[in-house]
Structures are given as structure tokens and as C-alpha cells.
């Protein structure tokens, strides 16, 4: 009597388990990265997210993305990262530098304006 045909997945798992596992992991990575790309693109395509006034809760990376400047422009003003495990906000940097947060925000605004004005 003849054996019933196996599914393609069962065949691949029986003959090539490492290759199938690698393929599944690669497919999963592509899906995750595609999802992140799409959500990031949709979020930053919103005009309301562009050139937002800098707030103490924002991170330097968020500010650089909102103002479309190199992150180094903001990080040159904020200095080294405060010793915290979570992403550091502008408020955290001001506290670490010992300056009022709105003075630091003013300095960041000045640096962004200078960067946008060009050389």
C-alpha cells in the first residue's frame, strides 16, 4: 500500500531542518524590521511631528528626528549621557549638567538654528 503524500513543510523539516529553521528565522526578522520601518515612516510623515517645540520629556534622538538634524548637533549641547538605564530625556541631561532645563532647551534651539543656517 502506498503512503499518503506528506506536506511540503513536513518534507522540508525531515530533510533540511537547519535550512528550514534558518528560513523561518530570516522571514521573522524581515517581518519585524518591515513593521518597524512602516510604523517609523508613518509616525514621522505626520507634519505635526515636525519641528515640535522642545520639551523636557523628549530625548535627544527624538529632538534630532523632529528637527531633521544630525543627532550630534543635539548631543554636542547635552554632553555625555547621564548614568541611567532608560533613555535619557532633556530633563535628565539638564539635571546631570546642573543647569535649568529651559536654559538647556534654549541652547539646543540655538544649536539647531545654527546647523540649519549652514556653514
N, CA, C and O atoms as CSV, one atom per row, in Angstrom:
chain,resi,resn,atom,element,x,y,z
A,1,UNK,N,N,0.835,-1.164,0.000
A,1,UNK,CA,C,0.000,0.000,0.000
A,1,UNK,C,C,0.893,1.245,0.000
A,1,UNK,O,O,1.978,1.267,0.581
A,2,UNK,N,N,0.413,2.221,-0.642
A,2,UNK,CA,C,1.174,3.452,-0.809
A,2,UNK,C,C,0.979,4.398,0.374
A,2,UNK,O,O,-0.113,4.495,0.935
A,3,UNK,N,N,2.071,5.104,0.747
A,3,UNK,CA,C,1.994,6.086,1.826
A,3,UNK,C,C,1.299,7.344,1.337
A,3,UNK,O,O,1.474,7.735,0.183
A,4,UNK,N,N,0.511,7.990,2.198
A,4,UNK,CA,C,-0.094,9.252,1.773
A,4,UNK,C,C,1.011,10.311,1.619
A,4,UNK,O,O,2.005,10.286,2.344
A,5,UNK,N,N,0.832,11.221,0.690
A,5,UNK,CA,C,1.865,12.239,0.481
A,5,UNK,C,C,1.990,13.146,1.710
A,5,UNK,O,O,0.997,13.507,2.340
A,6,UNK,N,N,3.232,13.500,2.030
A,6,UNK,CA,C,3.484,14.398,3.152
A,6,UNK,C,C,3.399,15.839,2.670
A,6,UNK,O,O,3.561,16.133,1.486
A,7,UNK,N,N,3.145,16.706,3.601
A,7,UNK,CA,C,3.114,18.125,3.239
A,7,UNK,C,C,4.536,18.597,2.943
A,7,UNK,O,O,5.515,17.974,3.353
A,8,UNK,N,N,4.619,19.697,2.232
A,8,UNK,CA,C,5.932,20.245,1.882
A,8,UNK,C,C,6.698,20.625,3.144
A,8,UNK,O,O,7.913,20.438,3.211
A,9,UNK,N,N,6.006,21.151,4.130
A,9,UNK,CA,C,6.659,21.549,5.367
A,9,UNK,C,C,7.224,20.337,6.104
A,9,UNK,O,O,8.343,20.383,6.615
A,10,UNK,N,N,6.453,19.256,6.156
A,10,UNK,CA,C,6.934,18.037,6.808
A,10,UNK,C,C,8.134,17.466,6.060
A,10,UNK,O,O,9.082,16.976,6.673
A,11,UNK,N,N,8.084,17.533,4.743
A,11,UNK,CA,C,9.206,17.044,3.936
A,11,UNK,C,C,10.467,17.864,4.219
A,11,UNK,O,O,11.542,17.313,4.454
A,12,UNK,N,N,10.314,19.190,4.191
A,12,UNK,CA,C,11.474,20.049,4.436
A,12,UNK,C,C,12.018,19.865,5.847
A,12,UNK,O,O,13.233,19.852,6.047
A,13,UNK,N,N,11.132,19.722,6.822
A,13,UNK,CA,C,11.586,19.537,8.194
A,13,UNK,C,C,12.336,18.213,8.348
A,13,UNK,O,O,13.321,18.133,9.083
A,14,UNK,N,N,11.870,17.188,7.658
A,14,UNK,CA,C,12.529,15.881,7.750
A,14,UNK,C,C,13.876,15.876,7.036
A,14,UNK,O,O,14.827,15.255,7.511
A,15,UNK,N,N,13.961,16.558,5.908
A,15,UNK,CA,C,15.181,16.521,5.091
A,15,UNK,C,C,16.164,17.654,5.384
A,15,UNK,O,O,17.375,17.452,5.302
A,16,UNK,N,N,15.663,18.836,5.722
A,16,UNK,CA,C,16.520,20.021,5.872
A,16,UNK,C,C,16.104,20.857,7.090
A,16,UNK,O,O,15.679,22.001,6.927
A,17,UNK,N,N,16.217,20.313,8.292
A,17,UNK,CA,C,15.716,21.056,9.464
A,17,UNK,C,C,16.481,22.359,9.737
A,17,UNK,O,O,15.876,23.356,10.132
A,18,UNK,N,N,17.784,22.362,9.533
A,18,UNK,CA,C,18.570,23.571,9.804
A,18,UNK,C,C,18.235,24.661,8.788
A,18,UNK,O,O,18.072,25.826,9.151
A,19,UNK,N,N,18.133,24.280,7.521
A,19,UNK,CA,C,17.797,25.258,6.485
A,19,UNK,C,C,16.392,25.821,6.707
A,19,UNK,O,O,16.175,27.020,6.536
A,20,UNK,N,N,15.448,24.976,7.082
A,20,UNK,CA,C,14.086,25.441,7.334
A,20,UNK,C,C,14.045,26.374,8.544
A,20,UNK,O,O,13.367,27.401,8.511
A,21,UNK,N,N,14.759,26.026,9.604
A,21,UNK,CA,C,14.802,26.894,10.786
A,21,UNK,C,C,15.430,28.242,10.433
A,21,UNK,O,O,14.947,29.284,10.875
A,22,UNK,N,N,16.495,28.229,9.646
A,22,UNK,CA,C,17.122,29.475,9.209
A,22,UNK,C,C,16.183,30.312,8.369
A,22,UNK,O,O,16.129,31.532,8.522
A,23,UNK,N,N,15.444,29.667,7.485
A,23,UNK,CA,C,14.482,30.377,6.644
A,23,UNK,C,C,13.379,31.011,7.488
A,23,UNK,O,O,13.001,32.160,7.259
A,24,UNK,N,N,12.866,30.265,8.458
A,24,UNK,CA,C,11.806,30.787,9.327
A,24,UNK,C,C,12.325,31.980,10.135
A,24,UNK,O,O,11.629,32.987,10.259
A,25,UNK,N,N,13.533,31.878,10.684
A,25,UNK,CA,C,14.103,32.989,11.447
A,25,UNK,C,C,14.349,34.210,10.568
A,25,UNK,O,O,14.089,35.339,10.987
A,26,UNK,N,N,14.847,33.993,9.356
A,26,UNK,CA,C,15.083,35.111,8.437
A,26,UNK,C,C,13.764,35.782,8.048
A,26,UNK,O,O,13.688,37.008,7.976
A,27,UNK,N,N,12.736,34.986,7.801
A,27,UNK,CA,C,11.425,35.540,7.464
A,27,UNK,C,C,10.859,36.347,8.627
A,27,UNK,O,O,10.288,37.419,8.426
A,28,UNK,N,N,11.016,35.837,9.830
A,28,UNK,CA,C,10.554,36.549,11.019
A,28,UNK,C,C,11.300,37.878,11.181
A,28,UNK,O,O,10.687,38.896,11.505
A,29,UNK,N,N,12.601,37.872,10.960
A,29,UNK,CA,C,13.390,39.111,11.058
A,29,UNK,C,C,12.931,40.133,10.023
A,29,UNK,O,O,12.815,41.319,10.332
A,30,UNK,N,N,12.670,39.686,8.805
A,30,UNK,CA,C,12.201,40.596,7.754
A,30,UNK,C,C,10.846,41.191,8.133
A,30,UNK,O,O,10.620,42.384,7.931
A,31,UNK,N,N,9.956,40.386,8.671
A,31,UNK,CA,C,8.639,40.888,9.068
A,31,UNK,C,C,8.745,41.922,10.191
A,31,UNK,O,O,8.072,42.952,10.151
A,32,UNK,N,N,9.575,41.654,11.175
A,32,UNK,CA,C,9.738,42.586,12.294
A,32,UNK,C,C,10.342,43.901,11.812
A,32,UNK,O,O,9.854,44.975,12.164
A,33,UNK,N,N,11.398,43.824,11.011
A,33,UNK,CA,C,12.040,45.043,10.518
A,33,UNK,C,C,11.127,45.818,9.574
A,33,UNK,O,O,11.145,47.049,9.568
A,34,UNK,N,N,10.336,45.113,8.781
A,34,UNK,CA,C,9.380,45.789,7.900
A,34,UNK,C,C,8.323,46.527,8.713
A,34,UNK,O,O,7.959,47.658,8.389
A,35,UNK,N,N,7.837,45.892,9.760
A,35,UNK,CA,C,6.851,46.530,10.633
A,35,UNK,C,C,7.426,47.796,11.259
A,35,UNK,O,O,6.763,48.832,11.296
A,36,UNK,N,N,8.665,47.710,11.752
A,36,UNK,CA,C,9.307,48.888,12.355
A,36,UNK,C,C,9.495,50.003,11.335
A,36,UNK,O,O,9.271,51.173,11.645
A,37,UNK,N,N,9.902,49.648,10.126
A,37,UNK,CA,C,10.095,50.649,9.076
A,37,UNK,C,C,8.782,51.354,8.749
A,37,UNK,O,O,8.736,52.579,8.631
A,38,UNK,N,N,7.725,50.577,8.606
A,38,UNK,CA,C,6.423,51.146,8.246
A,38,UNK,C,C,5.900,52.050,9.361
A,38,UNK,O,O,5.435,53.157,9.089
A,39,UNK,N,N,5.970,51.593,10.611
A,39,UNK,CA,C,5.468,52.424,11.710
A,39,UNK,C,C,6.310,53.691,11.874
A,39,UNK,O,O,5.766,54.763,12.136
A,40,UNK,N,N,7.617,53.577,11.722
A,40,UNK,CA,C,8.507,54.742,11.822
A,40,UNK,C,C,8.189,55.743,10.714
A,40,UNK,O,O,8.124,56.946,10.963
A,41,UNK,N,N,7.993,55.254,9.508
A,41,UNK,CA,C,7.692,56.124,8.372
A,41,UNK,C,C,6.357,56.838,8.561
A,41,UNK,O,O,6.253,58.040,8.314
A,42,UNK,N,N,5.346,56.109,8.994
A,42,UNK,CA,C,4.032,56.714,9.209
A,42,UNK,C,C,4.104,57.760,10.324
A,42,UNK,O,O,3.530,58.841,10.195
A,43,UNK,N,N,4.802,57.446,11.410
A,43,UNK,CA,C,4.894,58.375,12.539
A,43,UNK,C,C,5.557,59.683,12.128
A,43,UNK,O,O,5.033,60.759,12.416
A,44,UNK,N,N,6.701,59.602,11.458
A,44,UNK,CA,C,7.445,60.815,11.117
A,44,UNK,C,C,6.916,61.501,9.864
A,44,UNK,O,O,7.361,62.605,9.549
A,45,UNK,N,N,5.986,60.892,9.139
A,45,UNK,CA,C,5.371,61.547,7.984
A,45,UNK,C,C,4.310,62.560,8.419
A,45,UNK,O,O,3.918,63.428,7.639
A,46,UNK,N,N,3.856,62.447,9.647
A,46,UNK,CA,C,2.848,63.365,10.173
A,46,UNK,C,C,3.472,64.752,10.353
A,46,UNK,O,O,4.438,64.896,11.103
A,47,UNK,N,N,2.938,65.773,9.680
A,47,UNK,CA,C,3.514,67.122,9.803
A,47,UNK,C,C,3.505,67.664,11.237
A,47,UNK,O,O,4.315,68.527,11.576
A,48,UNK,N,N,2.606,67.170,12.067
A,48,UNK,CA,C,2.554,67.638,13.454
A,48,UNK,C,C,3.781,67.201,14.250
A,48,UNK,O,O,4.078,67.784,15.293
A,49,UNK,N,N,4.490,66.190,13.775
A,49,UNK,CA,C,5.683,65.702,14.472
A,49,UNK,C,C,6.937,66.467,14.070
A,49,UNK,O,O,7.986,66.297,14.691
A,50,UNK,N,N,6.848,67.297,13.052
A,50,UNK,CA,C,7.998,68.046,12.546
A,50,UNK,C,C,8.165,69.355,13.294
A,50,UNK,O,O,7.192,70.056,13.570
A,51,UNK,N,N,9.397,69.674,13.616
A,51,UNK,CA,C,9.757,70.944,14.256
A,51,UNK,C,C,8.923,71.229,15.503
A,51,UNK,O,O,8.485,72.358,15.725
A,52,UNK,N,N,8.709,70.195,16.311
A,52,UNK,CA,C,7.976,70.385,17.562
A,52,UNK,C,C,8.810,71.235,18.513
A,52,UNK,O,O,10.039,71.158,18.512
A,53,UNK,N,N,8.139,72.038,19.318
A,53,UNK,CA,C,8.897,72.788,20.317
A,53,UNK,C,C,9.497,71.780,21.297
A,53,UNK,O,O,8.845,70.815,21.696
A,54,UNK,N,N,10.734,72.021,21.669
A,54,UNK,CA,C,11.464,71.065,22.504
A,54,UNK,C,C,10.889,71.097,23.914
A,54,UNK,O,O,10.718,72.159,24.512
A,55,UNK,N,N,10.595,69.904,24.431
A,55,UNK,CA,C,10.018,69.744,25.761
A,55,UNK,C,C,10.971,68.926,26.631
A,55,UNK,O,O,11.773,68.157,26.100
A,56,UNK,N,N,10.901,69.073,27.954
A,56,UNK,CA,C,11.804,68.330,28.839
A,56,UNK,C,C,11.675,66.811,28.738
A,56,UNK,O,O,12.643,66.106,29.022
A,57,UNK,N,N,10.520,66.284,28.347
A,57,UNK,CA,C,10.328,64.832,28.273
A,57,UNK,C,C,10.983,64.204,27.047
A,57,UNK,O,O,11.146,62.985,26.999
A,58,UNK,N,N,11.357,65.002,26.065
A,58,UNK,CA,C,11.914,64.469,24.816
A,58,UNK,C,C,13.340,63.966,25.022
A,58,UNK,O,O,14.075,64.471,25.871
A,59,UNK,N,N,13.715,62.968,24.234
A,59,UNK,CA,C,15.101,62.508,24.230
A,59,UNK,C,C,15.857,63.277,23.151
A,59,UNK,O,O,15.239,63.820,22.235
A,60,UNK,N,N,17.188,63.331,23.244
A,60,UNK,CA,C,17.951,63.999,22.184
A,60,UNK,C,C,17.698,63.393,20.800
A,60,UNK,O,O,17.668,64.113,19.802
A,61,UNK,N,N,17.519,62.083,20.742
A,61,UNK,CA,C,17.249,61.436,19.454
A,61,UNK,C,C,15.906,61.897,18.891
A,61,UNK,O,O,15.791,62.160,17.694
A,62,UNK,N,N,14.902,61.993,19.741
A,62,UNK,CA,C,13.588,62.459,19.299
A,62,UNK,C,C,13.684,63.888,18.770
A,62,UNK,O,O,13.090,64.211,17.742
A,63,UNK,N,N,14.429,64.738,19.466
A,63,UNK,CA,C,14.592,66.127,19.029
A,63,UNK,C,C,15.273,66.167,17.667
A,63,UNK,O,O,14.846,66.905,16.779
A,64,UNK,N,N,16.328,65.375,17.499
A,64,UNK,CA,C,17.043,65.384,16.215
A,64,UNK,C,C,16.172,64.846,15.086
A,64,UNK,O,O,16.284,65.311,13.952
A,65,UNK,N,N,15.313,63.881,15.370
A,65,UNK,CA,C,14.407,63.368,14.340
A,65,UNK,C,C,13.335,64.406,14.002
A,65,UNK,O,O,13.014,64.606,12.831
A,66,UNK,N,N,12.789,65.055,15.009
A,66,UNK,CA,C,11.743,66.040,14.780
A,66,UNK,C,C,12.266,67.237,13.993
A,66,UNK,O,O,11.573,67.758,13.119
A,67,UNK,N,N,13.473,67.671,14.298
A,67,UNK,CA,C,14.044,68.850,13.649
A,67,UNK,C,C,14.892,68.495,12.433
A,67,UNK,O,O,15.435,69.385,11.778
A,68,UNK,N,N,15.011,67.212,12.124
A,68,UNK,CA,C,15.750,66.736,10.951
A,68,UNK,C,C,17.190,67.269,10.928
A,68,UNK,O,O,17.655,67.823,9.932
A,69,UNK,N,N,17.868,67.082,12.050
A,69,UNK,CA,C,19.285,67.426,12.139
A,69,UNK,C,C,20.053,66.196,12.611
A,69,UNK,O,O,19.471,65.248,13.138
A,70,UNK,N,N,21.350,66.229,12.416
A,70,UNK,CA,C,22.203,65.135,12.858
A,70,UNK,C,C,22.125,65.029,14.388
A,70,UNK,O,O,22.167,66.055,15.068
A,71,UNK,N,N,22.013,63.824,14.941
A,71,UNK,CA,C,21.945,63.688,16.401
A,71,UNK,C,C,23.131,64.326,17.127
A,71,UNK,O,O,23.003,64.749,18.276
A,72,UNK,N,N,24.276,64.394,16.462
A,72,UNK,CA,C,25.453,65.002,17.085
A,72,UNK,C,C,25.227,66.474,17.416
A,72,UNK,O,O,25.815,66.987,18.368
A,73,UNK,N,N,24.391,67.154,16.649
A,73,UNK,CA,C,24.104,68.570,16.916
A,73,UNK,C,C,23.504,68.717,18.311
A,73,UNK,O,O,23.893,69.604,19.071
A,74,UNK,N,N,22.563,67.852,18.641
A,74,UNK,CA,C,21.912,67.912,19.953
A,74,UNK,C,C,22.846,67.369,21.029
A,74,UNK,O,O,22.933,67.936,22.118
A,75,UNK,N,N,23.542,66.277,20.731
A,75,UNK,CA,C,24.415,65.660,21.732
A,75,UNK,C,C,25.621,66.531,22.069
A,75,UNK,O,O,26.156,66.430,23.173
A,76,UNK,N,N,26.059,67.383,21.147
A,76,UNK,CA,C,27.157,68.302,21.458
A,76,UNK,C,C,26.742,69.310,22.520
A,76,UNK,O,O,27.581,69.786,23.285
A,77,UNK,N,N,25.466,69.636,22.575
A,77,UNK,CA,C,24.967,70.582,23.581
A,77,UNK,C,C,24.693,69.867,24.898
A,77,UNK,O,O,25.007,70.390,25.967
A,78,UNK,N,N,24.107,68.674,24.825
A,78,UNK,CA,C,23.699,67.975,26.046
A,78,UNK,C,C,24.864,67.338,26.781
A,78,UNK,O,O,24.773,67.113,27.988
A,79,UNK,N,N,25.953,67.041,26.091
A,79,UNK,CA,C,27.097,66.427,26.751
A,79,UNK,C,C,26.930,64.927,26.887
A,79,UNK,O,O,26.074,64.330,26.236
A,80,UNK,N,N,27.758,64.310,27.743
A,80,UNK,CA,C,27.711,62.847,27.882
A,80,UNK,C,C,26.399,62.379,28.500
A,80,UNK,O,O,25.729,63.112,29.227
A,81,UNK,N,N,26.059,61.139,28.186
A,81,UNK,CA,C,24.795,60.555,28.658
A,81,UNK,C,C,24.815,60.397,30.174
A,81,UNK,O,O,25.786,59.886,30.732
A,82,UNK,N,N,23.748,60.831,30.841
A,82,UNK,CA,C,23.659,60.624,32.293
A,82,UNK,C,C,23.628,59.127,32.616
A,82,UNK,O,O,23.167,58.328,31.801
A,83,UNK,N,N,24.108,58.749,33.784
A,83,UNK,CA,C,24.174,57.321,34.128
A,83,UNK,C,C,22.816,56.751,34.523
A,83,UNK,O,O,22.564,56.496,35.701
A,84,UNK,N,N,21.949,56.554,33.543
A,84,UNK,CA,C,20.644,55.931,33.782
A,84,UNK,C,C,20.451,54.828,32.756
A,84,UNK,O,O,20.998,54.897,31.655
A,85,UNK,N,N,19.688,53.828,33.108
A,85,UNK,CA,C,19.497,52.685,32.220
A,85,UNK,C,C,18.462,52.962,31.137
A,85,UNK,O,O,18.553,52.407,30.042
A,86,UNK,N,N,17.503,53.792,31.418
A,86,UNK,CA,C,16.455,54.077,30.434
A,86,UNK,C,C,16.937,55.177,29.488
A,86,UNK,O,O,17.950,55.821,29.762
A,87,UNK,N,N,16.233,55.400,28.388
A,87,UNK,CA,C,16.612,56.515,27.512
A,87,UNK,C,C,16.530,57.840,28.277
A,87,UNK,O,O,15.531,58.122,28.940
A,88,UNK,N,N,17.570,58.634,28.181
A,88,UNK,CA,C,17.653,59.876,28.946
A,88,UNK,C,C,16.920,61.010,28.241
A,88,UNK,O,O,17.055,61.196,27.032
A,89,UNK,N,N,16.154,61.754,29.001
A,89,UNK,CA,C,15.399,62.884,28.461
A,89,UNK,C,C,16.237,64.157,28.573
A,89,UNK,O,O,17.295,64.171,29.202
A,90,UNK,N,N,15.743,65.213,27.953
A,90,UNK,CA,C,16.410,66.511,28.054
A,90,UNK,C,C,16.473,66.934,29.524
A,90,UNK,O,O,17.461,67.524,29.960
A,91,UNK,N,N,15.433,66.637,30.274
A,91,UNK,CA,C,15.408,66.948,31.705
A,91,UNK,C,C,16.527,66.212,32.447
A,91,UNK,O,O,17.169,66.790,33.324
A,92,UNK,N,N,16.768,64.938,32.101
A,92,UNK,CA,C,17.853,64.170,32.723
A,92,UNK,C,C,19.213,64.795,32.428
A,92,UNK,O,O,20.068,64.884,33.309
A,93,UNK,N,N,19.405,65.226,31.188
A,93,UNK,CA,C,20.673,65.854,30.815
A,93,UNK,C,C,20.868,67.166,31.570
A,93,UNK,O,O,21.971,67.453,32.037
A,94,UNK,N,N,19.813,67.961,31.692
A,94,UNK,CA,C,19.914,69.234,32.414
A,94,UNK,C,C,20.270,68.993,33.877
A,94,UNK,O,O,21.087,69.707,34.459
A,95,UNK,N,N,19.647,67.980,34.456
A,95,UNK,CA,C,19.940,67.641,35.847
A,95,UNK,C,C,21.396,67.206,36.003
A,95,UNK,O,O,22.063,67.599,36.961
A,96,UNK,N,N,21.891,66.398,35.066
A,96,UNK,CA,C,23.279,65.929,35.128
A,96,UNK,C,C,24.269,67.077,34.937
A,96,UNK,O,O,25.352,67.072,35.523
A,97,UNK,N,N,23.896,68.058,34.118
A,97,UNK,CA,C,24.773,69.206,33.877
A,97,UNK,C,C,24.648,70.269,34.968
A,97,UNK,O,O,25.508,71.142,35.090
A,98,UNK,N,N,23.582,70.195,35.756
A,98,UNK,CA,C,23.368,71.171,36.812
A,98,UNK,C,C,22.899,72.521,36.302
A,98,UNK,O,O,23.208,73.560,36.885
A,99,UNK,N,N,22.143,72.497,35.200
A,99,UNK,CA,C,21.610,73.744,34.635
A,99,UNK,C,C,20.088,73.639,34.576
A,99,UNK,O,O,19.546,72.534,34.530
A,100,UNK,N,N,19.396,74.774,34.578
A,100,UNK,CA,C,17.938,74.719,34.412
A,100,UNK,C,C,17.577,74.117,33.049
A,100,UNK,O,O,18.254,74.366,32.051
A,101,UNK,N,N,16.522,73.337,33.024
A,101,UNK,CA,C,16.148,72.618,31.809
A,101,UNK,C,C,15.833,73.575,30.665
A,101,UNK,O,O,16.141,73.278,29.511
A,102,UNK,N,N,15.229,74.707,30.965
A,102,UNK,CA,C,14.863,75.622,29.881
A,102,UNK,C,C,16.080,76.357,29.317
A,102,UNK,O,O,16.052,76.806,28.172
A,103,UNK,N,N,17.151,76.484,30.111
A,103,UNK,CA,C,18.410,77.010,29.567
A,103,UNK,C,C,19.011,76.011,28.579
A,103,UNK,O,O,19.521,76.396,27.528
A,104,UNK,N,N,18.945,74.728,28.927
A,104,UNK,CA,C,19.458,73.696,28.021
A,104,UNK,C,C,18.622,73.650,26.744
A,104,UNK,O,O,19.170,73.504,25.652
A,105,UNK,N,N,17.318,73.770,26.870
A,105,UNK,CA,C,16.441,73.783,25.689
A,105,UNK,C,C,16.781,74.975,24.799
A,105,UNK,O,O,16.829,74.843,23.576
A,106,UNK,N,N,17.016,76.138,25.408
A,106,UNK,CA,C,17.403,77.321,24.632
A,106,UNK,C,C,18.721,77.072,23.883
A,106,UNK,O,O,18.858,77.458,22.722
A,107,UNK,N,N,19.692,76.425,24.551
A,107,UNK,CA,C,20.975,76.124,23.904
A,107,UNK,C,C,20.794,75.140,22.746
A,107,UNK,O,O,21.448,75.269,21.711
A,108,UNK,N,N,19.910,74.165,22.923
A,108,UNK,CA,C,19.637,73.207,21.842
A,108,UNK,C,C,18.979,73.926,20.669
A,108,UNK,O,O,19.343,73.694,19.516
A,109,UNK,N,N,18.014,74.796,20.956
A,109,UNK,CA,C,17.370,75.585,19.889
A,109,UNK,C,C,18.399,76.409,19.122
A,109,UNK,O,O,18.340,76.493,17.895
A,110,UNK,N,N,19.333,77.012,19.835
A,110,UNK,CA,C,20.379,77.821,19.202
A,110,UNK,C,C,21.262,76.954,18.312
A,110,UNK,O,O,21.600,77.352,17.197
A,111,UNK,N,N,21.639,75.772,18.797
A,111,UNK,CA,C,22.484,74.870,18.010
A,111,UNK,C,C,21.757,74.384,16.757
A,111,UNK,O,O,22.364,74.271,15.692
A,112,UNK,N,N,20.472,74.098,16.879
A,112,UNK,CA,C,19.690,73.655,15.718
A,112,UNK,C,C,19.582,74.783,14.696
A,112,UNK,O,O,19.726,74.553,13.495
A,113,UNK,N,N,19.328,75.999,15.171
A,113,UNK,CA,C,19.233,77.145,14.254
A,113,UNK,C,C,20.557,77.373,13.535
A,113,UNK,O,O,20.571,77.676,12.342
A,114,UNK,N,N,21.670,77.229,14.250
A,114,UNK,CA,C,22.988,77.397,13.624
A,114,UNK,C,C,23.242,76.302,12.592
A,114,UNK,O,O,23.808,76.566,11.531
A,115,UNK,N,N,22.830,75.085,12.898
A,115,UNK,CA,C,23.012,73.969,11.953
A,115,UNK,C,C,22.178,74.182,10.701
A,115,UNK,O,O,22.646,73.937,9.589
A,116,UNK,N,N,20.961,74.631,10.875
A,116,UNK,CA,C,20.086,74.849,9.721
A,116,UNK,C,C,20.515,76.048,8.885
A,116,UNK,O,O,20.255,76.091,7.682
A,117,UNK,N,N,21.174,77.023,9.515
A,117,UNK,CA,C,21.645,78.199,8.775
A,117,UNK,C,C,22.780,77.826,7.825
A,117,UNK,O,O,23.026,78.507,6.830
A,118,UNK,N,N,23.459,76.737,8.151
A,118,UNK,CA,C,24.534,76.266,7.274
A,118,UNK,C,C,25.873,76.881,7.625
A,118,UNK,O,O,25.979,77.701,8.538
A,119,UNK,N,N,26.905,76.470,6.881
A,119,UNK,CA,C,28.267,76.941,7.177
A,119,UNK,C,C,28.500,78.379,6.788
A,119,UNK,O,O,29.599,78.900,6.981
